[in-house]
Amino acid sequence: MRGCLRGRSYPWRFPAKLDALYIGCHSALKTLVVETMGGQGLVTVPIKPTTAMLTAGARSGHVSVETAWKIYQAMINEES
């Protein structure tokens, strides 16, 4: 993560996990957020599921893809 500082000299030292919070480290910050969420039992999901996701949901629930899409939207909206 030290590479995120882009060679700048700072008078303080970051704890290892805070290195990712430096403003120039968007990718590292996203990774840190997702890892932290995972540690809490949470996952990230797309707002719009893929066709494969909807098909799998429809198949496992014995419903149409349209119904699986409505169920997915309801779950996302409940948590938003």
Legacy VTK file of the C-alpha trace (Angstrom):
# vtk DataFile Version 3.0
C-alpha trace
ASCII
DATASET POLYDATA
POINTS 80 float
0.000 0.000 0.000
2.947 2.323 0.402
2.913 2.720 -3.379
-0.323 4.671 -2.971
1.650 7.532 -1.509
3.314 7.921 -4.909
6.713 8.778 -3.554
5.562 11.648 -1.389
7.230 12.206 1.949
4.943 12.410 4.962
5.979 13.172 8.577
3.621 10.499 9.961
3.353 6.752 9.497
0.136 5.005 8.581
-0.920 1.817 10.358
-1.004 -0.963 7.747
-4.803 -0.995 7.226
-5.009 2.804 7.034
-2.615 2.915 4.105
-5.591 1.856 1.975
-7.541 4.928 3.047
-5.207 7.358 1.325
-7.243 9.319 -1.210
-5.214 8.094 -4.190
-5.928 4.442 -3.424
-9.482 3.981 -4.620
-8.918 0.364 -5.593
-7.300 -0.481 -2.274
-10.091 1.310 -0.421
-12.733 -0.689 -2.277
-10.886 -3.886 -1.415
-10.673 -2.904 2.246
-14.396 -2.087 2.372
-15.374 -5.385 0.730
-13.054 -7.376 3.028
-14.511 -5.611 6.069
-18.043 -6.339 4.902
-17.135 -10.002 4.423
-15.865 -10.137 7.974
-19.323 -9.005 9.098
-21.088 -11.682 7.028
-22.113 -9.253 4.269
-21.504 -9.478 0.535
-21.773 -7.061 -2.351
-24.189 -7.849 -5.160
-24.901 -6.097 -8.432
-27.999 -3.883 -8.650
-28.840 -5.657 -11.893
-28.194 -9.410 -11.737
-26.751 -11.294 -14.672
-28.893 -13.587 -16.800
-27.080 -16.544 -15.257
-27.945 -15.329 -11.746
-31.624 -14.914 -12.614
-31.748 -18.276 -14.364
-30.174 -20.013 -11.382
-32.610 -18.310 -9.007
-35.580 -19.232 -11.177
-34.433 -22.826 -11.429
-33.795 -23.236 -7.715
-37.084 -21.564 -6.767
-39.118 -23.321 -9.460
-40.379 -19.945 -10.718
-40.089 -17.961 -13.942
-37.095 -15.720 -14.629
-39.468 -12.740 -14.407
-40.545 -13.801 -10.911
-36.912 -14.365 -9.910
-36.153 -10.796 -11.118
-39.029 -9.402 -9.006
-37.813 -11.345 -5.950
-34.255 -10.062 -6.496
-35.477 -6.467 -6.801
-37.546 -6.822 -3.621
-34.517 -8.095 -1.689
-32.272 -5.290 -2.956
-34.904 -2.633 -2.216
-35.442 -3.973 1.298
-31.758 -3.484 2.133
-31.309 -0.137 0.385
LINES 1 81
80 0 1 2 3 4 5 6 7 8 9 10 11 12 13 14 15 16 17 18 19 20 21 22 23 24 25 26 27 28 29 30 31 32 33 34 35 36 37 38 39 40 41 42 43 44 45 46 47 48 49 50 51 52 53 54 55 56 57 58 59 60 61 62 63 64 65 66 67 68 69 70 71 72 73 74 75 76 77 78 79
